[in-house]
Amino acid sequence: MAPDMEKSDIVLSQQGRDKGRLLMVLDTDAEYLLLADGRRRRVERPKRKKIRHVSFVAKSRSEEGRRLRQGEKLSNSEVRRALRQEEAPTNAE
């Protein structure tokens, strides 16, 4: 099982119309996550998805992830940038 999901974590949707898409966790509660990808699912209207319908990919190491953990709001372009940075290291190694 994945570690406890936290703000700024990167997850992969396993169910629904967004299946197979990377999303960033904007907020959490006991059973649900608020997710956005900055394009189809924007920060202004995050997707509310059950934790069991996503799989953990990575802890965000980006500056945007750090800012989100500190309570700052992110723009859609910043969410997209953070998701791109998480995809890039797999190709570089």
Biopython code that builds the backbone (N, CA, C, O; Angstrom):
import numpy as np
from Bio.PDB.StructureBuilder import StructureBuilder

atoms = [
    (1, "MET", "N", (0.848, -1.190, 0.000)),
    (1, "MET", "CA", (0.000, 0.000, 0.000)),
    (1, "MET", "C", (0.888, 1.246, 0.000)),
    (1, "MET", "O", (1.993, 1.234, 0.542)),
    (2, "ALA", "N", (0.406, 2.282, -0.594)),
    (2, "ALA", "CA", (1.155, 3.533, -0.687)),
    (2, "ALA", "C", (1.231, 4.214, 0.678)),
    (2, "ALA", "O", (0.394, 3.973, 1.548)),
    (3, "PRO", "N", (2.237, 5.062, 0.858)),
    (3, "PRO", "CA", (2.294, 5.822, 2.100)),
    (3, "PRO", "C", (1.086, 6.755, 2.200)),
    (3, "PRO", "O", (0.382, 6.980, 1.215)),
    (4, "ASP", "N", (0.858, 7.290, 3.388)),
    (4, "ASP", "CA", (-0.248, 8.230, 3.555)),
    (4, "ASP", "C", (-0.091, 9.370, 2.563)),
    (4, "ASP", "O", (0.985, 9.953, 2.430)),
    (5, "MET", "N", (-1.172, 9.678, 1.875)),
    (5, "MET", "CA", (-1.132, 10.741, 0.873)),
    (5, "MET", "C", (-1.112, 12.095, 1.572)),
    (5, "MET", "O", (-1.827, 12.318, 2.549)),
    (6, "GLU", "N", (-0.283, 12.991, 1.055)),
    (6, "GLU", "CA", (-0.157, 14.335, 1.603)),
    (6, "GLU", "C", (-0.261, 15.347, 0.471)),
    (6, "GLU", "O", (-0.194, 14.997, -0.707)),
    (7, "LYS", "N", (-0.426, 16.605, 0.854)),
    (7, "LYS", "CA", (-0.413, 17.682, -0.134)),
    (7, "LYS", "C", (0.857, 17.597, -0.955)),
    (7, "LYS", "O", (1.927, 17.305, -0.422)),
    (8, "SER", "N", (0.747, 17.845, -2.220)),
    (8, "SER", "CA", (1.827, 17.908, -3.204)),
    (8, "SER", "C", (2.280, 16.552, -3.717)),
    (8, "SER", "O", (3.141, 16.501, -4.595)),
    (9, "ASP", "N", (1.731, 15.436, -3.203)),
    (9, "ASP", "CA", (2.089, 14.126, -3.746)),
    (9, "ASP", "C", (1.590, 13.997, -5.181)),
    (9, "ASP", "O", (0.586, 14.601, -5.557)),
    (10, "ILE", "N", (2.290, 13.216, -5.962)),
    (10, "ILE", "CA", (1.903, 12.933, -7.333)),
    (10, "ILE", "C", (1.269, 11.546, -7.346)),
    (10, "ILE", "O", (1.850, 10.585, -6.843)),
    (11, "VAL", "N", (0.068, 11.450, -7.927)),
    (11, "VAL", "CA", (-0.651, 10.182, -7.967)),
    (11, "VAL", "C", (-1.088, 9.882, -9.393)),
    (11, "VAL", "O", (-1.149, 10.773, -10.241)),
    (12, "LEU", "N", (-1.391, 8.615, -9.641)),
    (12, "LEU", "CA", (-1.888, 8.155, -10.926)),
    (12, "LEU", "C", (-3.318, 7.703, -10.742)),
    (12, "LEU", "O", (-3.594, 6.867, -9.882)),
    (13, "SER", "N", (-4.232, 8.236, -11.529)),
    (13, "SER", "CA", (-5.631, 7.844, -11.433)),
    (13, "SER", "C", (-5.804, 6.422, -11.953)),
    (13, "SER", "O", (-5.316, 6.088, -13.033)),
    (14, "GLN", "N", (-6.499, 5.588, -11.186)),
    (14, "GLN", "CA", (-6.729, 4.195, -11.547)),
    (14, "GLN", "C", (-8.157, 3.934, -12.014)),
    (14, "GLN", "O", (-8.429, 2.890, -12.606)),
    (15, "GLN", "N", (-9.072, 4.867, -11.756)),
    (15, "GLN", "CA", (-10.485, 4.685, -12.085)),
    (15, "GLN", "C", (-11.056, 5.973, -12.659)),
    (15, "GLN", "O", (-10.568, 7.066, -12.368)),
    (16, "GLY", "N", (-12.087, 5.835, -13.471)),
    (16, "GLY", "CA", (-12.820, 6.997, -13.965)),
    (16, "GLY", "C", (-12.319, 7.485, -15.304)),
    (16, "GLY", "O", (-11.462, 6.867, -15.935)),
    (17, "ARG", "N", (-12.871, 8.604, -15.721)),
    (17, "ARG", "CA", (-12.531, 9.188, -17.034)),
    (17, "ARG", "C", (-11.082, 9.622, -17.123)),
    (17, "ARG", "O", (-10.506, 9.669, -18.210)),
    (18, "ASP", "N", (-10.495, 9.937, -15.984)),
    (18, "ASP", "CA", (-9.107, 10.403, -15.967)),
    (18, "ASP", "C", (-8.116, 9.269, -15.720)),
    (18, "ASP", "O", (-6.965, 9.521, -15.362)),
    (19, "LYS", "N", (-8.546, 8.036, -15.905)),
    (19, "LYS", "CA", (-7.688, 6.866, -15.676)),
    (19, "LYS", "C", (-6.382, 6.995, -16.472)),
    (19, "LYS", "O", (-6.397, 7.295, -17.666)),
    (20, "GLY", "N", (-5.256, 6.764, -15.789)),
    (20, "GLY", "CA", (-3.958, 6.828, -16.437)),
    (20, "GLY", "C", (-3.306, 8.200, -16.425)),
    (20, "GLY", "O", (-2.200, 8.354, -16.943)),
    (21, "ARG", "N", (-3.955, 9.195, -15.852)),
    (21, "ARG", "CA", (-3.414, 10.555, -15.826)),
    (21, "ARG", "C", (-2.716, 10.832, -14.498)),
    (21, "ARG", "O", (-3.161, 10.387, -13.440)),
    (22, "LEU", "N", (-1.617, 11.575, -14.576)),
    (22, "LEU", "CA", (-0.932, 12.037, -13.371)),
    (22, "LEU", "C", (-1.652, 13.259, -12.821)),
    (22, "LEU", "O", (-2.046, 14.153, -13.570)),
    (23, "LEU", "N", (-1.817, 13.285, -11.508)),
    (23, "LEU", "CA", (-2.491, 14.389, -10.832)),
    (23, "LEU", "C", (-1.706, 14.769, -9.586)),
    (23, "LEU", "O", (-0.968, 13.952, -9.036)),
    (24, "MET", "N", (-1.867, 15.999, -9.148)),
    (24, "MET", "CA", (-1.218, 16.467, -7.929)),
    (24, "MET", "C", (-2.268, 16.594, -6.831)),
    (24, "MET", "O", (-3.373, 17.085, -7.067)),
    (25, "VAL", "N", (-1.912, 16.149, -5.634)),
    (25, "VAL", "CA", (-2.811, 16.247, -4.484)),
    (25, "VAL", "C", (-2.769, 17.679, -3.952)),
    (25, "VAL", "O", (-1.719, 18.164, -3.531)),
    (26, "LEU", "N", (-3.926, 18.350, -3.976)),
    (26, "LEU", "CA", (-4.015, 19.714, -3.459)),
    (26, "LEU", "C", (-4.440, 19.732, -2.003)),
    (26, "LEU", "O", (-4.066, 20.636, -1.255)),
    (27, "ASP", "N", (-5.227, 18.729, -1.591)),
    (27, "ASP", "CA", (-5.674, 18.648, -0.204)),
    (27, "ASP", "C", (-6.163, 17.230, 0.066)),
    (27, "ASP", "O", (-6.445, 16.479, -0.868)),
    (28, "THR", "N", (-6.264, 16.865, 1.331)),
    (28, "THR", "CA", (-6.689, 15.522, 1.719)),
    (28, "THR", "C", (-7.674, 15.602, 2.869)),
    (28, "THR", "O", (-7.724, 16.591, 3.600)),
    (29, "ASP", "N", (-8.457, 14.542, 3.015)),
    (29, "ASP", "CA", (-9.215, 14.306, 4.237)),
    (29, "ASP", "C", (-9.202, 12.805, 4.467)),
    (29, "ASP", "O", (-8.419, 12.104, 3.825)),
    (30, "ALA", "N", (-10.019, 12.296, 5.340)),
    (30, "ALA", "CA", (-9.937, 10.888, 5.730)),
    (30, "ALA", "C", (-10.093, 9.924, 4.557)),
    (30, "ALA", "O", (-9.368, 8.933, 4.479)),
    (31, "GLU", "N", (-11.015, 10.192, 3.653)),
    (31, "GLU", "CA", (-11.327, 9.231, 2.591)),
    (31, "GLU", "C", (-11.092, 9.772, 1.180)),
    (31, "GLU", "O", (-10.995, 8.993, 0.232)),
    (32, "TYR", "N", (-11.000, 11.085, 1.030)),
    (32, "TYR", "CA", (-10.926, 11.704, -0.288)),
    (32, "TYR", "C", (-9.681, 12.557, -0.467)),
    (32, "TYR", "O", (-9.077, 13.027, 0.498)),
    (33, "LEU", "N", (-9.313, 12.745, -1.739)),
    (33, "LEU", "CA", (-8.241, 13.651, -2.139)),
    (33, "LEU", "C", (-8.830, 14.699, -3.065)),
    (33, "LEU", "O", (-9.767, 14.410, -3.809)),
    (34, "LEU", "N", (-8.304, 15.896, -3.031)),
    (34, "LEU", "CA", (-8.625, 16.914, -4.022)),
    (34, "LEU", "C", (-7.447, 16.972, -4.978)),
    (34, "LEU", "O", (-6.319, 17.244, -4.569)),
    (35, "LEU", "N", (-7.714, 16.714, -6.263)),
    (35, "LEU", "CA", (-6.658, 16.539, -7.256)),
    (35, "LEU", "C", (-6.805, 17.527, -8.404)),
    (35, "LEU", "O", (-7.913, 17.938, -8.748)),
    (36, "ALA", "N", (-5.667, 17.903, -8.996)),
    (36, "ALA", "CA", (-5.669, 18.765, -10.173)),
    (36, "ALA", "C", (-4.471, 18.419, -11.044)),
    (36, "ALA", "O", (-3.439, 17.956, -10.558)),
    (37, "ASP", "N", (-4.633, 18.657, -12.353)),
    (37, "ASP", "CA", (-3.497, 18.495, -13.267)),
    (37, "ASP", "C", (-3.158, 19.812, -13.963)),
    (37, "ASP", "O", (-2.193, 19.878, -14.725)),
    (38, "GLY", "N", (-3.942, 20.858, -13.708)),
    (38, "GLY", "CA", (-3.661, 22.171, -14.272)),
    (38, "GLY", "C", (-4.146, 22.353, -15.693)),
    (38, "GLY", "O", (-4.022, 23.447, -16.243)),
    (39, "ARG", "N", (-4.687, 21.331, -16.299)),
    (39, "ARG", "CA", (-5.165, 21.425, -17.673)),
    (39, "ARG", "C", (-6.634, 21.006, -17.731)),
    (39, "ARG", "O", (-7.517, 21.863, -17.776)),
    (40, "ARG", "N", (-6.898, 19.735, -17.729)),
    (40, "ARG", "CA", (-8.293, 19.264, -17.764)),
    (40, "ARG", "C", (-8.983, 19.476, -16.431)),
    (40, "ARG", "O", (-10.154, 19.853, -16.373)),
    (41, "ARG", "N", (-8.244, 19.230, -15.365)),
    (41, "ARG", "CA", (-8.799, 19.429, -14.029)),
    (41, "ARG", "C", (-8.012, 20.568, -13.404)),
    (41, "ARG", "O", (-6.858, 20.406, -13.006)),
    (42, "ARG", "N", (-8.663, 21.727, -13.327)),
    (42, "ARG", "CA", (-7.984, 22.947, -12.931)),
    (42, "ARG", "C", (-7.999, 23.138, -11.414)),
    (42, "ARG", "O", (-8.800, 22.529, -10.706)),
    (43, "VAL", "N", (-7.111, 23.982, -10.940)),
    (43, "VAL", "CA", (-6.975, 24.257, -9.518)),
    (43, "VAL", "C", (-8.265, 24.850, -8.944)),
    (43, "VAL", "O", (-8.610, 24.592, -7.791)),
    (44, "GLU", "N", (-8.965, 25.634, -9.738)),
    (44, "GLU", "CA", (-10.189, 26.279, -9.271)),
    (44, "GLU", "C", (-11.303, 25.276, -8.998)),
    (44, "GLU", "O", (-12.177, 25.531, -8.169)),
    (45, "ARG", "N", (-11.280, 24.140, -9.687)),
    (45, "ARG", "CA", (-12.298, 23.102, -9.513)),
    (45, "ARG", "C", (-11.618, 21.738, -9.445)),
    (45, "ARG", "O", (-11.698, 20.963, -10.399)),
    (46, "PRO", "N", (-10.951, 21.434, -8.336)),
    (46, "PRO", "CA", (-10.223, 20.168, -8.242)),
    (46, "PRO", "C", (-11.170, 18.970, -8.219)),
    (46, "PRO", "O", (-12.327, 19.077, -7.813)),
    (47, "LYS", "N", (-10.653, 17.842, -8.663)),
    (47, "LYS", "CA", (-11.399, 16.584, -8.659)),
    (47, "LYS", "C", (-11.375, 15.999, -7.259)),
    (47, "LYS", "O", (-10.314, 15.898, -6.642)),
    (48, "ARG", "N", (-12.532, 15.617, -6.759)),
    (48, "ARG", "CA", (-12.635, 14.937, -5.463)),
    (48, "ARG", "C", (-12.692, 13.445, -5.762)),
    (48, "ARG", "O", (-13.638, 12.968, -6.389)),
    (49, "LYS", "N", (-11.686, 12.715, -5.317)),
    (49, "LYS", "CA", (-11.563, 11.308, -5.677)),
    (49, "LYS", "C", (-11.199, 10.500, -4.441)),
    (49, "LYS", "O", (-10.416, 10.946, -3.602)),
    (50, "LYS", "N", (-11.776, 9.305, -4.337)),
    (50, "LYS", "CA", (-11.458, 8.433, -3.210)),
    (50, "LYS", "C", (-10.006, 7.987, -3.298)),
    (50, "LYS", "O", (-9.474, 7.760, -4.385)),
    (51, "ILE", "N", (-9.374, 7.867, -2.136)),
    (51, "ILE", "CA", (-7.973, 7.485, -2.066)),
    (51, "ILE", "C", (-7.727, 6.139, -2.731)),
    (51, "ILE", "O", (-6.692, 5.942, -3.369)),
    (52, "ARG", "N", (-8.662, 5.216, -2.590)),
    (52, "ARG", "CA", (-8.459, 3.877, -3.158)),
    (52, "ARG", "C", (-8.494, 3.860, -4.689)),
    (52, "ARG", "O", (-8.140, 2.850, -5.298)),
    (53, "HIS", "N", (-8.916, 4.967, -5.321)),
    (53, "HIS", "CA", (-8.989, 5.026, -6.780)),
    (53, "HIS", "C", (-7.759, 5.648, -7.422)),
    (53, "HIS", "O", (-7.756, 5.918, -8.623)),
    (54, "VAL", "N", (-6.716, 5.878, -6.635)),
    (54, "VAL", "CA", (-5.460, 6.394, -7.167)),
    (54, "VAL", "C", (-4.312, 5.559, -6.627)),
    (54, "VAL", "O", (-4.451, 4.876, -5.613)),
    (55, "SER", "N", (-3.183, 5.620, -7.309)),
    (55, "SER", "CA", (-1.980, 4.968, -6.796)),
    (55, "SER", "C", (-0.882, 6.018, -6.643)),
    (55, "SER", "O", (-0.743, 6.920, -7.468)),
    (56, "PHE", "N", (-0.125, 5.880, -5.590)),
    (56, "PHE", "CA", (0.958, 6.803, -5.275)),
    (56, "PHE", "C", (2.072, 6.653, -6.308)),
    (56, "PHE", "O", (2.453, 5.535, -6.654)),
    (57, "VAL", "N", (2.595, 7.776, -6.800)),
    (57, "VAL", "CA", (3.714, 7.767, -7.741)),
    (57, "VAL", "C", (4.972, 8.293, -7.072)),
    (57, "VAL", "O", (6.004, 7.623, -7.078)),
    (58, "ALA", "N", (4.896, 9.498, -6.488)),
    (58, "ALA", "CA", (6.094, 10.106, -5.902)),
    (58, "ALA", "C", (5.733, 11.253, -4.982)),
    (58, "ALA", "O", (4.658, 11.846, -5.082)),
    (59, "LYS", "N", (6.649, 11.549, -4.092)),
    (59, "LYS", "CA", (6.586, 12.789, -3.324)),
    (59, "LYS", "C", (7.149, 13.874, -4.230)),
    (59, "LYS", "O", (8.190, 13.683, -4.857)),
    (60, "SER", "N", (6.478, 14.990, -4.300)),
    (60, "SER", "CA", (6.945, 16.071, -5.158)),
    (60, "SER", "C", (8.218, 16.678, -4.584)),
    (60, "SER", "O", (8.260, 17.068, -3.417)),
    (61, "ARG", "N", (9.247, 16.755, -5.407)),
    (61, "ARG", "CA", (10.514, 17.367, -5.012)),
    (61, "ARG", "C", (10.649, 18.779, -5.579)),
    (61, "ARG", "O", (11.692, 19.414, -5.426)),
    (62, "SER", "N", (9.613, 19.261, -6.222)),
    (62, "SER", "CA", (9.688, 20.554, -6.899)),
    (62, "SER", "C", (9.464, 21.716, -5.931)),
    (62, "SER", "O", (8.961, 21.538, -4.822)),
    (63, "GLU", "N", (9.843, 22.880, -6.372)),
    (63, "GLU", "CA", (9.602, 24.111, -5.617)),
    (63, "GLU", "C", (8.104, 24.330, -5.423)),
    (63, "GLU", "O", (7.674, 24.791, -4.365)),
    (64, "GLU", "N", (7.309, 24.002, -6.441)),
    (64, "GLU", "CA", (5.860, 24.159, -6.350)),
    (64, "GLU", "C", (5.281, 23.258, -5.257)),
    (64, "GLU", "O", (4.379, 23.665, -4.525)),
    (65, "GLY", "N", (5.798, 22.043, -5.152)),
    (65, "GLY", "CA", (5.350, 21.134, -4.108)),
    (65, "GLY", "C", (5.667, 21.659, -2.721)),
    (65, "GLY", "O", (4.849, 21.555, -1.807)),
    (66, "ARG", "N", (6.847, 22.217, -2.567)),
    (66, "ARG", "CA", (7.238, 22.806, -1.284)),
    (66, "ARG", "C", (6.294, 23.947, -0.913)),
    (66, "ARG", "O", (5.856, 24.054, 0.233)),
    (67, "ARG", "N", (5.985, 24.799, -1.893)),
    (67, "ARG", "CA", (5.091, 25.924, -1.641)),
    (67, "ARG", "C", (3.690, 25.448, -1.250)),
    (67, "ARG", "O", (3.070, 26.023, -0.355)),
    (68, "LEU", "N", (3.193, 24.413, -1.907)),
    (68, "LEU", "CA", (1.868, 23.875, -1.589)),
    (68, "LEU", "C", (1.840, 23.316, -0.165)),
    (68, "LEU", "O", (0.870, 23.525, 0.563)),
    (69, "ARG", "N", (2.887, 22.614, 0.232)),
    (69, "ARG", "CA", (2.971, 22.068, 1.592)),
    (69, "ARG", "C", (2.991, 23.175, 2.647)),
    (69, "ARG", "O", (2.538, 22.970, 3.773)),
    (70, "GLN", "N", (3.513, 24.345, 2.284)),
    (70, "GLN", "CA", (3.555, 25.482, 3.214)),
    (70, "GLN", "C", (2.242, 26.253, 3.239)),
    (70, "GLN", "O", (2.115, 27.224, 3.985)),
    (71, "GLY", "N", (1.273, 25.841, 2.446)),
    (71, "GLY", "CA", (-0.042, 26.463, 2.475)),
    (71, "GLY", "C", (-0.294, 27.503, 1.407)),
    (71, "GLY", "O", (-1.358, 28.122, 1.392)),
    (72, "GLU", "N", (0.656, 27.710, 0.512)),
    (72, "GLU", "CA", (0.453, 28.682, -0.563)),
    (72, "GLU", "C", (-0.435, 28.097, -1.655)),
    (72, "GLU", "O", (-0.486, 26.880, -1.835)),
    (73, "LYS", "N", (-1.127, 28.959, -2.375)),
    (73, "LYS", "CA", (-1.947, 28.538, -3.507)),
    (73, "LYS", "C", (-1.067, 28.458, -4.747)),
    (73, "LYS", "O", (-0.142, 29.253, -4.914)),
    (74, "LEU", "N", (-1.361, 27.490, -5.620)),
    (74, "LEU", "CA", (-0.625, 27.337, -6.869)),
    (74, "LEU", "C", (-1.519, 27.688, -8.044)),
    (74, "LEU", "O", (-2.738, 27.526, -7.981)),
    (75, "SER", "N", (-0.909, 28.167, -9.108)),
    (75, "SER", "CA", (-1.642, 28.401, -10.347)),
    (75, "SER", "C", (-1.651, 27.114, -11.166)),
    (75, "SER", "O", (-0.911, 26.176, -10.869)),
    (76, "ASN", "N", (-2.481, 27.075, -12.186)),
    (76, "ASN", "CA", (-2.547, 25.899, -13.049)),
    (76, "ASN", "C", (-1.219, 25.639, -13.744)),
    (76, "ASN", "O", (-0.810, 24.486, -13.877)),
    (77, "SER", "N", (-0.548, 26.682, -14.183)),
    (77, "SER", "CA", (0.740, 26.491, -14.860)),
    (77, "SER", "C", (1.791, 25.933, -13.894)),
    (77, "SER", "O", (2.657, 25.165, -14.311)),
    (78, "GLU", "N", (1.728, 26.301, -12.636)),
    (78, "GLU", "CA", (2.677, 25.768, -11.659)),
    (78, "GLU", "C", (2.411, 24.282, -11.393)),
    (78, "GLU", "O", (3.354, 23.510, -11.214)),
    (79, "VAL", "N", (1.153, 23.881, -11.366)),
    (79, "VAL", "CA", (0.815, 22.461, -11.199)),
    (79, "VAL", "C", (1.334, 21.668, -12.395)),
    (79, "VAL", "O", (1.919, 20.598, -12.225)),
    (80, "ARG", "N", (1.123, 22.191, -13.607)),
    (80, "ARG", "CA", (1.617, 21.506, -14.815)),
    (80, "ARG", "C", (3.136, 21.372, -14.780)),
    (80, "ARG", "O", (3.676, 20.325, -15.136)),
    (81, "ARG", "N", (3.827, 22.433, -14.352)),
    (81, "ARG", "CA", (5.290, 22.408, -14.271)),
    (81, "ARG", "C", (5.755, 21.342, -13.274)),
    (81, "ARG", "O", (6.701, 20.606, -13.555)),
    (82, "ALA", "N", (5.103, 21.255, -12.124)),
    (82, "ALA", "CA", (5.477, 20.260, -11.112)),
    (82, "ALA", "C", (5.262, 18.846, -11.634)),
    (82, "ALA", "O", (6.082, 17.967, -11.371)),
    (83, "LEU", "N", (4.175, 18.606, -12.369)),
    (83, "LEU", "CA", (3.922, 17.279, -12.930)),
    (83, "LEU", "C", (4.949, 16.938, -14.006)),
    (83, "LEU", "O", (5.393, 15.793, -14.094)),
    (84, "ARG", "N", (5.330, 17.912, -14.821)),
    (84, "ARG", "CA", (6.361, 17.685, -15.849)),
    (84, "ARG", "C", (7.695, 17.320, -15.216)),
    (84, "ARG", "O", (8.402, 16.446, -15.718)),
    (85, "GLN", "N", (8.045, 17.983, -14.117)),
    (85, "GLN", "CA", (9.309, 17.709, -13.441)),
    (85, "GLN", "C", (9.336, 16.297, -12.870)),
    (85, "GLN", "O", (10.404, 15.691, -12.780)),
    (86, "GLU", "N", (8.198, 15.773, -12.487)),
    (86, "GLU", "CA", (8.140, 14.408, -11.960)),
    (86, "GLU", "C", (8.252, 13.379, -13.080)),
    (86, "GLU", "O", (8.729, 12.270, -12.842)),
    (87, "GLU", "N", (7.829, 13.714, -14.279)),
    (87, "GLU", "CA", (7.940, 12.800, -15.417)),
    (87, "GLU", "C", (9.374, 12.755, -15.947)),
    (87, "GLU", "O", (9.834, 11.703, -16.390)),
    (88, "ALA", "N", (10.080, 13.877, -15.906)),
    (88, "ALA", "CA", (11.402, 13.995, -16.515)),
    (88, "ALA", "C", (12.461, 13.089, -15.902)),
    (88, "ALA", "O", (13.214, 12.495, -16.674)),
    (89, "PRO", "N", (12.589, 12.925, -14.589)),
    (89, "PRO", "CA", (13.675, 12.113, -14.038)),
    (89, "PRO", "C", (13.654, 10.662, -14.494)),
    (89, "PRO", "O", (14.711, 10.036, -14.566)),
    (90, "THR", "N", (12.492, 10.108, -14.805)),
    (90, "THR", "CA", (12.446, 8.710, -15.246)),
    (90, "THR", "C", (13.146, 8.536, -16.589)),
    (90, "THR", "O", (13.714, 7.477, -16.860)),
    (91, "ASN", "N", (13.110, 9.570, -17.434)),
    (91, "ASN", "CA", (13.776, 9.506, -18.738)),
    (91, "ASN", "C", (15.261, 9.787, -18.634)),
    (91, "ASN", "O", (16.035, 9.309, -19.463)),
    (92, "ALA", "N", (15.681, 10.557, -17.630)),
    (92, "ALA", "CA", (17.069, 10.965, -17.500)),
    (92, "ALA", "C", (17.959, 9.867, -16.902)),
    (92, "ALA", "O", (19.167, 9.851, -17.138)),
    (93, "GLU", "N", (17.368, 8.958, -16.135)),
    (93, "GLU", "CA", (18.182, 7.939, -15.460)),
    (93, "GLU", "C", (18.545, 6.794, -16.349)),
    (93, "GLU", "O", (19.226, 5.866, -15.913)),
]
sb = StructureBuilder()
sb.init_structure("model")
sb.init_model(0)
sb.init_chain("A")
sb.init_seg("    ")
for serial, (resi, resn, name, xyz) in enumerate(atoms, 1):
    if name == "N":
        sb.init_residue(resn, " ", resi, " ")
    sb.init_atom(name, np.array(xyz, "f"), 0.0, 1.0, " ", f" {name:<3s}", serial, name[0])
structure = sb.get_structure()
